[in-house]
Amino acid sequence: LVAHPTKERCFEVRTRYGRSIRVTGHHSIFVEGPDGEPVARFVDELREGERVAIARRIAVPERDRTEVNMLEAWRYAENDPWDLLVEAPGLGALAWENRRDLFGLLVSKRRNNGPNWRSGAWTKLIRMRESNRVPLPVLRRLGIPVPDNARVRVRTRGRSIPMPAKVRITDEFLWLLGFFVAEGCWYERPGKSAYITISGKEELLDRAAEIVRRELGLHVVRGKAQDGRRPAAIFVHSKLLLQLMELLGFEGGRKRIPGWILGLPLRRLKWFVEGYREGDGVHSGKKLARAVRHEFSSVDEELKDDLIVAFARFGLVPAVGYYNTTLKNRTGEQTYPFWRLTLCNVSPWSPLEWDEGVSQKLSARVTGDIVWASIKEICEVPATDLVYDFSVPGLENFWAGTGVMAHNTYGPKMRLDDGRMIPNFITQALRGEPLTVYGDGSQTRSVQYVDDLIEGVFRLMHSNEVRPVNIGNPVEYSVKEVAGLILELAGSESELAYRPLPQDDPKQRCPDIRRARELLGWEPRVRAREGLETTVEWFAGRLVNRPAGFGTVPTNQAGTTGR
């Protein structure tokens, strides 16, 4: 997948099924040939009424996910590890056995300030012994895995409700997530309340409440319907629950279907689809069942696109329409736009049977898993900052689930005008220009050579890991040190030109690669001097006969700090 800027004309091709294709004019897409087989044609040569290919089925590398660790959720939210308490039988006794080592930990981390710091540390150790609760850093110091029956809770002066340290992602829990995407909301006020709410039919709320109590161990509050103006709802107050939802890809109540769900095996994905269908139940039921169809609605365009992918996993093609509606009893004539996805002639009707095989009768012509949709409109659209191309010989990929967090990569073949720290420093050094450093240059950066990145990504693609993994170099250098090393390797006599430090410039960037080491057996091998020497040589060969201004960035950009 390659992102790059473009100056080409850009077009959006809108089809009968509501599916759109946005491409540059010199890009080709497939049209139906005389014999029904796909034929490539440039977009600017297409005409309305021609049939273009849309995917009926999307195949992905399936990866199941059966549990989520709340310790990872807490770390993902970048919360203070001392504010998370882990409780399990026997933890208090184990902490007391190691009390002298833990006393040193508490003192070294200044967990007890003031004149009575020694007594305060012992008080905390005694409290751990009696409650079987220890802060997360204490559990790590003990060097033991999280017990299977452990629970976690937020350290607070008031009452806090614990959750399982490991939350099972059961079929019922997937149903609950689908129900939440259809009818749920997220609320958080820093330092005050944090909760989610789901509205809907009473019988669905009963089921959702039971799942929350059984799988999460949390208390559920019921809200009654009010005179047709407000539907019945459930409320679940828990900061930990919001941290869990954030890790699962629903941060801020985001109305999306995360990639890991789209990449689940069909026998598991169907439970999420069923939860969404029942939550959006005003658009499906006995009436639509007799017509052998479903209707799904969403006010979010991104969620509409996610639903198209979810249905395509089963080989189903929805017709997509964009409409406006009114809520006259509440807001009078004000209109509200929404998307509606209609699945017609589906058999069997229930999504819970789709993984065993589902058929759909379409009015359009079909070639294998290609549906030929008529072009309704071709319109020119503004170009975005970047356009994306992807091509794998013999394949077309859709990769859902695994995330690679690549940190500050450099090496040969970078764009000379890339804008980041290393290419900027190298081009300035080779031209004899001052190297622009923001601030005093003491802020640190970790940089990795491109070969190390590729090796890390390769290992991740061949693993069974479904969660994000940091691929980066934990060795830090100050910006000033990187500048000095590049000057030395380039044989340049340029000086450093200091500029004011941007307000949002990070002081430190150092990835945690423990997961990469443990799961992939990966860590960077190329030292900074070795990688920079190769990169400087490559840049030197490309800068010969270049115009003086080529490859520089405006001085008001912060890219030279290593962003």
C-alpha positions as CSV (number, residue, x, y, z in Angstrom):
1,L,0.0,0.0,0.0
2,V,1.6,3.2,-1.2
3,A,0.4,6.7,-0.3
4,H,1.5,9.6,-2.5
5,P,0.3,13.1,-3.5
6,T,-1.3,13.5,-6.9
7,K,-2.0,16.3,-9.4
8,E,-4.2,14.1,-11.6
9,R,-7.9,14.7,-12.0
10,C,-10.0,12.6,-9.7
11,F,-13.4,11.0,-10.2
12,E,-16.1,9.3,-8.3
13,V,-18.0,6.5,-10.1
14,R,-21.5,6.0,-8.5
15,T,-23.3,2.7,-9.2
16,R,-26.8,1.4,-9.1
17,Y,-26.1,-0.4,-5.8
18,G,-25.0,2.7,-4.1
19,R,-21.4,1.7,-4.1
20,S,-18.9,4.4,-5.1
21,I,-15.4,4.1,-6.5
22,R,-13.1,7.1,-6.2
23,V,-10.0,7.0,-8.4
24,T,-7.6,9.2,-10.3
25,G,-8.3,9.6,-14.0
26,H,-5.3,7.6,-15.2
27,H,-6.4,4.6,-13.0
28,S,-8.3,1.8,-14.6
29,I,-11.2,-0.2,-13.1
30,F,-13.0,-3.3,-14.5
31,V,-16.0,-3.1,-16.9
32,E,-18.0,-6.0,-18.2
33,G,-16.6,-7.2,-21.5
34,P,-18.6,-8.7,-24.4
35,D,-18.2,-12.2,-23.0
36,G,-19.0,-11.3,-19.5
37,E,-15.4,-11.3,-18.4
38,P,-13.7,-8.3,-16.7
39,V,-11.9,-5.8,-19.0
40,A,-9.8,-2.9,-17.6
41,R,-10.6,0.6,-18.7
42,F,-9.4,4.0,-17.6
43,V,-12.0,5.9,-15.6
44,D,-12.0,9.0,-17.8
45,E,-13.1,6.7,-20.7
46,L,-16.2,5.3,-18.9
47,R,-19.7,6.3,-19.7
48,E,-23.0,6.2,-17.7
49,G,-24.9,3.0,-18.1
50,E,-21.8,0.8,-18.5
51,R,-21.5,-2.0,-15.9
52,V,-18.5,-1.9,-13.6
53,A,-17.3,-4.6,-11.2
54,I,-18.0,-4.5,-7.5
55,A,-17.0,-7.2,-5.0
56,R,-19.7,-9.6,-3.9
57,R,-17.4,-11.4,-1.5
58,I,-14.4,-10.2,0.4
59,A,-11.9,-12.8,1.7
60,V,-9.7,-11.8,4.6
61,P,-7.1,-13.6,6.7
62,E,-9.4,-14.8,9.5
63,R,-8.2,-14.3,13.1
64,D,-10.3,-15.1,16.1
65,R,-10.0,-13.2,19.3
66,T,-11.2,-14.9,22.4
67,E,-10.2,-12.6,25.3
68,V,-8.8,-9.2,26.1
69,N,-6.5,-8.2,28.9
70,M,-7.6,-5.3,31.0
71,L,-4.0,-4.6,31.9
72,E,-3.4,-3.9,28.2
73,A,-6.5,-1.7,28.1
74,W,-5.1,0.4,31.0
75,R,-1.7,0.7,29.3
76,Y,-3.3,1.5,25.9
77,A,-5.1,4.5,27.5
78,E,-1.7,5.6,28.9
79,N,-3.0,5.7,32.5
80,D,-0.8,5.7,35.6
81,P,-0.1,2.0,36.3
82,W,-0.2,2.8,40.1
83,D,-3.9,3.6,39.7
84,L,-4.8,0.1,38.7
85,L,-5.2,-2.5,41.4
86,V,-5.1,-6.2,40.8
87,E,-6.8,-8.5,43.3
88,A,-6.8,-12.3,43.6
89,P,-6.6,-14.8,46.5
90,G,-3.0,-15.2,47.7
91,L,-1.7,-12.0,46.2
92,G,-1.6,-10.3,49.7
93,A,0.4,-13.1,51.2
94,L,2.9,-13.1,48.3
95,A,3.3,-9.4,48.6
96,W,4.0,-9.7,52.3
97,E,6.6,-12.4,51.6
98,N,8.4,-9.9,49.4
99,R,7.8,-6.9,51.6
100,R,11.4,-5.8,51.9
101,D,11.9,-5.7,48.1
102,L,8.5,-4.0,47.7
103,F,9.3,-1.5,50.4
104,G,12.3,-0.4,48.3
105,L,10.0,-0.1,45.2
106,L,7.5,2.1,47.0
107,V,10.3,4.3,48.4
108,S,12.2,4.5,45.1
109,K,9.0,5.5,43.2
110,R,8.2,8.1,45.9
111,R,4.8,6.6,46.6
112,N,4.9,8.1,50.1
113,N,6.0,11.7,50.5
114,G,6.3,13.7,53.7
115,P,8.0,13.1,57.0
116,N,6.3,9.7,57.6
117,W,7.2,8.2,54.3
118,R,8.6,5.0,55.9
119,S,5.5,4.3,58.0
120,G,3.3,5.1,54.9
121,A,5.1,2.5,52.8
122,W,4.6,-0.2,55.5
123,T,0.9,0.9,55.8
124,K,0.4,0.2,52.1
125,L,2.1,-3.2,52.3
126,I,-0.1,-4.2,55.3
127,R,-3.2,-3.0,53.3
128,M,-2.1,-5.2,50.4
129,R,-1.7,-8.2,52.7
130,E,-5.2,-7.8,54.1
131,S,-7.1,-6.9,50.9
132,N,-5.3,-9.2,48.4
133,R,-5.0,-6.1,46.2
134,V,-1.7,-4.9,44.7
135,P,-1.0,-2.0,42.3
136,L,0.0,-3.1,38.8
137,P,3.7,-2.1,39.2
138,V,3.9,-4.3,42.4
139,L,2.5,-7.3,40.5
140,R,5.1,-6.8,37.8
141,R,7.9,-6.6,40.5
142,L,6.6,-9.9,41.9
143,G,7.3,-11.4,38.4
144,I,4.2,-13.6,38.3
145,P,1.5,-13.8,35.5
146,V,-1.9,-12.4,36.2
147,P,-3.9,-15.1,38.0
148,D,-6.8,-16.6,36.0
149,N,-9.4,-15.5,38.5
150,A,-7.9,-12.0,39.1
151,R,-10.0,-8.9,39.0
152,V,-8.9,-5.3,38.5
153,R,-10.3,-2.0,39.9
154,V,-9.4,1.7,39.7
155,R,-7.6,3.1,42.8
156,T,-9.9,5.8,44.1
157,R,-11.0,7.3,47.4
158,G,-14.6,6.2,46.9
159,R,-16.1,2.9,46.0
160,S,-15.0,1.2,42.8
161,I,-16.4,-1.8,41.1
162,P,-13.9,-4.5,39.8
163,M,-13.9,-6.2,36.4
164,P,-12.2,-9.4,35.4
165,A,-8.6,-9.0,34.5
166,K,-9.2,-11.1,31.4
167,V,-12.5,-10.4,29.7
168,R,-13.8,-13.3,27.5
169,I,-15.0,-12.3,24.0
170,T,-17.8,-14.8,23.8
171,D,-20.5,-15.0,21.1
172,E,-22.9,-13.2,23.5
173,F,-20.3,-10.5,24.1
174,L,-20.0,-10.0,20.3
175,W,-23.8,-9.7,20.1
176,L,-23.6,-7.0,22.8
177,L,-21.0,-5.1,20.8
178,G,-23.2,-5.2,17.7
179,F,-26.1,-4.0,19.8
180,F,-24.0,-1.2,21.2
181,V,-22.9,0.0,17.8
182,A,-26.6,0.1,16.7
183,E,-28.1,1.8,19.8
184,G,-25.3,2.7,22.3
185,C,-23.7,5.9,23.5
186,W,-20.6,6.7,25.4
187,Y,-20.3,9.5,28.0
188,E,-17.2,10.6,29.9
189,R,-16.6,13.7,32.0
190,P,-12.9,13.8,33.3
191,G,-12.8,13.4,37.0
192,K,-16.6,12.8,37.2
193,S,-18.9,10.3,35.5
194,A,-17.9,7.6,32.9
195,Y,-20.6,5.3,31.5
196,I,-22.2,3.8,28.5
197,T,-25.9,3.6,27.7
198,I,-27.9,1.4,25.3
199,S,-31.5,2.0,24.4
200,G,-34.0,-0.4,22.8
201,K,-36.7,-2.9,23.4
202,E,-37.2,-4.3,26.9
203,E,-36.4,-7.9,26.0
204,L,-33.1,-6.8,24.2
205,L,-32.1,-4.7,27.2
206,D,-32.8,-7.7,29.5
207,R,-30.4,-9.8,27.4
208,A,-27.7,-7.0,27.3
209,A,-27.9,-6.4,31.0
210,E,-27.4,-10.1,31.7
211,I,-24.3,-10.2,29.5
212,V,-22.8,-7.2,31.2
213,R,-23.4,-8.8,34.7
214,R,-22.1,-12.2,33.6
215,E,-19.1,-11.3,31.5
216,L,-18.0,-8.1,33.1
217,G,-19.3,-8.3,36.6
218,L,-20.7,-4.8,36.5
219,H,-23.9,-3.3,37.9
220,V,-26.6,-2.2,35.4
221,V,-29.1,0.6,36.0
222,R,-32.4,0.5,34.1
223,G,-34.1,3.6,32.7
224,K,-37.8,3.5,31.8
225,A,-39.3,4.7,28.6
226,Q,-40.9,8.2,28.9
227,D,-44.2,8.9,27.0
228,G,-42.8,7.9,23.7
229,R,-40.2,10.6,23.8
230,R,-37.4,8.5,25.3
231,P,-37.0,4.8,24.8
232,A,-36.1,2.4,27.6
233,A,-32.3,2.1,28.3
234,I,-29.6,0.6,30.5
235,F,-26.7,2.5,32.0
236,V,-23.4,1.0,33.0
237,H,-21.1,3.2,35.0
238,S,-17.4,2.2,34.9
239,K,-14.2,3.9,33.9
240,L,-12.7,0.5,33.3
241,L,-15.5,-0.4,30.8
242,L,-14.7,2.7,28.8
243,Q,-11.0,1.7,28.8
244,L,-12.0,-1.7,27.5
245,M,-14.2,-0.3,24.8
246,E,-11.4,2.1,23.7
247,L,-8.9,-0.9,23.3
248,L,-11.5,-2.7,21.3
249,G,-11.8,0.2,18.9
250,F,-14.9,2.0,20.1
251,E,-13.2,5.0,21.7
252,G,-15.5,8.0,22.3
253,G,-18.5,5.9,21.3
254,R,-17.1,5.6,17.8
255,K,-19.7,4.2,15.4
256,R,-17.5,1.8,13.4
257,I,-16.9,-1.9,13.1
258,P,-13.2,-2.3,14.1
259,G,-10.9,-4.3,11.8
260,W,-10.5,-7.2,14.3
261,I,-14.2,-7.8,14.2
262,L,-14.4,-7.7,10.4
263,G,-11.6,-10.3,10.4
264,L,-13.3,-12.8,12.7
265,P,-14.3,-16.2,11.4
266,L,-17.8,-16.1,10.0
267,R,-19.2,-18.3,12.8
268,R,-18.2,-15.5,15.2
269,L,-18.8,-12.4,13.0
270,K,-22.5,-13.5,12.6
271,W,-23.1,-12.7,16.3
272,F,-22.0,-9.1,15.9
273,V,-24.2,-8.7,12.8
274,E,-27.2,-10.2,14.7
275,G,-26.6,-7.8,17.6
276,Y,-26.6,-4.9,15.2
277,R,-29.7,-6.2,13.4
278,E,-31.7,-6.6,16.5
279,G,-30.6,-3.2,17.8
280,D,-31.6,-1.7,14.5
281,G,-34.7,-3.8,14.7
282,V,-37.2,-1.2,13.4
283,H,-35.9,-2.1,10.0
284,S,-36.2,-5.8,10.2
285,G,-38.8,-8.2,11.5
286,K,-41.8,-10.3,10.5
287,K,-42.9,-8.0,7.7
288,L,-39.4,-7.9,6.1
289,A,-38.9,-11.6,6.8
290,R,-41.9,-12.4,4.6
291,A,-40.2,-10.3,1.9
292,V,-37.0,-12.2,2.5
293,R,-35.0,-9.1,3.1
294,H,-33.3,-7.0,5.7
295,E,-32.9,-3.2,6.0
296,F,-30.1,-1.7,8.1
297,S,-29.8,2.0,8.7
298,S,-27.0,4.3,9.8
299,V,-26.4,8.0,10.0
300,D,-22.6,7.5,9.8
301,E,-21.1,7.0,6.3
302,E,-18.0,5.2,7.8
303,L,-20.3,2.7,9.5
304,K,-22.2,2.2,6.3
305,D,-19.0,1.3,4.6
306,D,-18.1,-1.1,7.4
307,L,-21.4,-2.9,7.1
308,I,-20.9,-3.3,3.4
309,V,-17.6,-5.1,4.2
310,A,-19.2,-7.2,6.9
311,F,-22.0,-8.4,4.5
312,A,-19.4,-9.1,1.8
313,R,-17.6,-11.5,4.1
314,F,-20.7,-13.7,3.7
315,G,-21.0,-13.0,-0.1
316,L,-23.9,-10.6,0.2
317,V,-24.4,-7.3,-1.7
318,P,-26.7,-4.7,-0.2
319,A,-28.4,-1.9,-2.2
320,V,-27.3,1.4,-0.6
321,G,-29.6,4.4,-0.5
322,Y,-29.2,7.9,1.0
323,Y,-32.4,9.4,2.4
324,N,-33.8,12.1,4.7
325,T,-36.4,11.6,7.4
326,T,-38.2,13.8,10.0
327,L,-39.2,13.3,13.7
328,K,-42.3,15.4,13.7
329,N,-43.3,14.5,17.3
330,R,-39.9,15.7,18.5
331,T,-38.4,18.3,16.2
332,G,-41.1,19.1,13.7
333,E,-40.1,19.4,10.1
334,Q,-36.3,19.3,10.7
335,T,-34.8,16.6,8.4
336,Y,-32.2,14.0,9.3
337,P,-30.1,12.3,6.7
338,F,-29.3,8.6,6.9
339,W,-28.0,5.6,4.9
340,R,-30.1,2.5,4.4
341,L,-28.6,-0.8,3.3
342,T,-31.2,-3.3,1.9
343,L,-30.4,-7.0,1.5
344,C,-33.0,-8.5,-0.8
345,N,-33.8,-12.2,-1.5
346,V,-31.6,-13.6,1.2
347,S,-31.9,-17.2,2.2
348,P,-31.7,-18.3,5.0
349,W,-33.2,-15.1,6.5
350,S,-31.4,-15.3,9.9
351,P,-27.8,-14.0,10.1
352,L,-27.1,-16.7,12.6
353,E,-27.3,-19.2,9.8
354,W,-25.3,-17.3,7.2
355,D,-21.9,-18.9,8.1
356,E,-23.3,-22.3,7.0
357,G,-24.0,-20.9,3.5
358,V,-26.3,-18.1,2.4
359,S,-27.7,-17.3,-1.1
360,Q,-28.9,-14.0,-2.5
361,K,-30.8,-13.5,-5.7
362,L,-29.7,-10.3,-7.5
363,S,-31.3,-8.6,-10.4
364,A,-27.8,-7.7,-11.7
365,R,-25.6,-10.0,-13.8
366,V,-22.9,-11.9,-11.8
367,T,-19.6,-13.4,-12.8
368,G,-18.3,-15.5,-9.9
369,D,-17.9,-13.1,-7.0
370,I,-18.2,-10.0,-9.2
371,V,-21.4,-8.1,-9.5
372,W,-21.9,-5.9,-12.6
373,A,-23.4,-2.7,-11.4
374,S,-24.6,0.0,-13.8
375,I,-22.9,3.4,-13.6
376,K,-25.4,6.0,-12.5
377,E,-23.1,9.0,-12.4
378,I,-19.5,9.9,-13.0
379,C,-18.4,13.2,-11.4
380,E,-15.1,14.9,-10.9
381,V,-14.1,15.4,-7.2
382,P,-11.3,17.4,-5.6
383,A,-8.1,15.5,-5.0
384,T,-7.2,14.6,-1.4
385,D,-3.8,15.3,0.1
386,L,-2.8,11.7,-0.6
387,V,-4.0,8.9,-2.9
388,Y,-3.4,5.2,-2.3
389,D,-2.4,2.4,-4.5
390,F,-2.0,-1.2,-3.6
391,S,-1.0,-4.2,-5.7
392,V,0.1,-7.7,-4.8
393,P,1.1,-9.9,-7.7
394,G,-1.7,-12.5,-8.3
395,L,-3.7,-11.3,-5.3
396,E,-5.8,-8.4,-4.0
397,N,-5.6,-8.2,-0.2
398,F,-7.9,-6.9,2.4
399,W,-6.1,-7.1,5.7
400,A,-8.2,-6.8,8.8
401,G,-7.1,-7.2,12.4
402,T,-3.4,-6.9,12.7
403,G,-1.9,-3.4,13.4
404,V,1.7,-2.5,12.9
405,M,2.9,0.6,14.7
406,A,6.0,1.7,12.7
407,H,8.2,4.2,14.5
408,N,10.5,6.8,12.8
409,T,11.9,4.7,9.9
410,Y,14.7,5.9,7.6
411,G,16.9,4.5,4.9
412,P,17.6,4.8,1.2
413,K,14.8,5.7,-1.3
414,M,13.1,8.1,1.1
415,R,11.7,11.2,-0.7
416,L,14.2,14.0,-0.5
417,D,11.3,16.3,0.5
418,D,10.0,13.8,3.1
419,G,10.0,16.5,5.8
420,R,11.1,14.4,8.7
421,M,14.3,14.9,10.7
422,I,16.8,12.6,9.0
423,P,16.1,13.5,5.3
424,N,16.0,17.1,6.2
425,F,19.3,17.0,8.1
426,I,21.0,14.9,5.3
427,T,19.9,17.2,2.5
428,Q,21.0,20.3,4.5
429,A,24.3,18.8,5.4
430,L,25.1,17.7,1.8
431,R,24.3,21.2,0.5
432,G,26.4,22.9,3.2
433,E,23.3,24.6,4.6
434,P,22.7,25.0,8.4
435,L,20.9,22.1,10.0
436,T,17.6,23.4,11.4
437,V,17.1,22.3,15.0
438,Y,14.0,23.3,17.0
439,G,14.6,24.0,20.7
440,D,17.9,23.2,22.2
441,G,18.1,19.8,20.5
442,S,17.9,17.8,23.8
443,Q,14.6,16.2,22.9
444,T,15.2,12.5,22.1
445,R,14.2,10.4,19.1
446,S,14.4,6.7,18.4
447,V,15.1,5.8,14.8
448,Q,15.1,2.5,13.0
449,Y,16.6,1.4,9.7
450,V,14.1,0.3,7.0
451,D,15.5,-3.3,6.8
452,D,14.6,-3.8,10.5
453,L,11.1,-2.5,9.9
454,I,10.5,-4.9,7.0
455,E,11.7,-7.9,9.0
456,G,9.4,-7.0,11.9
457,V,6.4,-6.6,9.6
458,F,7.3,-9.9,7.8
459,R,7.3,-11.8,11.1
460,L,4.1,-10.2,12.3
461,M,2.3,-11.2,9.0
462,H,3.4,-14.8,9.6
463,S,2.3,-14.9,13.2
464,N,-1.1,-15.5,14.8
465,E,-1.0,-12.2,16.7
466,V,-4.1,-10.0,16.3
467,R,-3.3,-7.0,18.5
468,P,-1.1,-4.0,17.6
469,V,2.7,-4.5,17.9
470,N,5.3,-1.7,18.1
471,I,8.1,-2.1,15.5
472,G,10.7,0.5,16.4
473,N,14.1,1.0,18.0
474,P,14.1,1.6,21.8
475,V,17.6,3.2,21.7
476,E,17.2,6.9,22.0
477,Y,19.4,9.8,20.6
478,S,19.0,13.5,21.1
479,V,18.1,15.5,18.0
480,K,21.4,17.3,18.5
481,E,23.3,13.9,18.5
482,V,21.6,12.8,15.3
483,A,22.5,16.1,13.6
484,G,26.2,15.7,14.7
485,L,26.4,12.2,13.5
486,I,25.0,13.1,10.1
487,L,27.4,16.1,9.8
488,E,30.3,13.7,10.5
489,L,29.1,11.0,8.0
490,A,28.4,13.6,5.3
491,G,31.8,15.3,5.8
492,S,29.9,18.6,6.1
493,E,31.1,21.8,7.9
494,S,27.5,23.1,8.3
495,E,26.4,24.6,11.6
496,L,23.3,24.1,13.6
497,A,20.6,26.7,13.3
498,Y,18.3,26.8,16.3
499,R,14.7,27.7,16.0
500,P,11.9,28.1,18.7
501,L,10.5,24.7,19.8
502,P,6.9,24.2,18.6
503,Q,4.4,24.0,21.4
504,D,3.2,20.4,20.6
505,D,6.7,19.0,19.9
506,P,7.3,15.8,21.9
507,K,10.3,15.7,24.3
508,Q,10.7,12.0,24.0
509,R,9.8,9.2,21.6
510,C,10.8,5.7,22.7
511,P,8.6,2.7,21.6
512,D,8.0,-0.2,24.0
513,I,8.9,-3.3,21.9
514,R,8.4,-6.0,24.6
515,R,5.6,-7.5,22.6
516,A,7.7,-7.7,19.5
517,R,10.5,-9.4,21.4
518,E,8.2,-11.9,23.1
519,L,5.8,-12.7,20.3
520,L,7.9,-12.3,17.2
521,G,11.5,-12.8,18.5
522,W,12.2,-9.5,16.8
523,E,14.4,-6.5,17.7
524,P,16.4,-4.0,15.6
525,R,19.8,-5.1,14.3
526,V,21.2,-2.2,12.3
527,R,23.1,0.4,14.4
528,A,22.4,4.0,13.8
529,R,25.8,4.8,12.4
530,E,25.7,1.9,10.0
531,G,22.2,2.8,8.7
532,L,22.8,6.5,8.5
533,E,26.1,6.0,6.5
534,T,24.2,3.9,3.9
535,T,21.4,6.5,3.8
536,V,23.8,9.5,3.5
537,E,25.5,7.8,0.5
538,W,22.2,7.2,-1.2
539,F,21.1,10.8,-0.7
540,A,24.5,12.1,-2.0
541,G,24.0,10.2,-5.2
542,R,20.5,11.7,-5.7
543,L,21.4,15.3,-4.9
544,V,23.9,15.7,-7.7
545,N,22.8,18.4,-10.1
546,R,19.6,19.0,-8.1
547,P,18.3,22.6,-7.9
548,A,19.3,24.4,-4.7
549,G,15.8,24.5,-3.3
550,F,14.9,20.9,-4.0
551,G,14.0,18.7,-1.0
552,T,13.8,21.4,1.6
553,V,10.7,22.2,3.8
554,P,9.5,25.6,5.0
555,T,11.2,26.7,8.2
556,N,7.9,26.9,10.0
557,Q,7.5,23.1,9.9
558,A,8.4,21.0,12.9
559,G,9.4,18.0,10.7
560,T,13.1,18.4,11.5
561,T,12.5,17.4,15.1
562,G,11.9,13.9,14.0
563,R,8.2,13.8,13.5
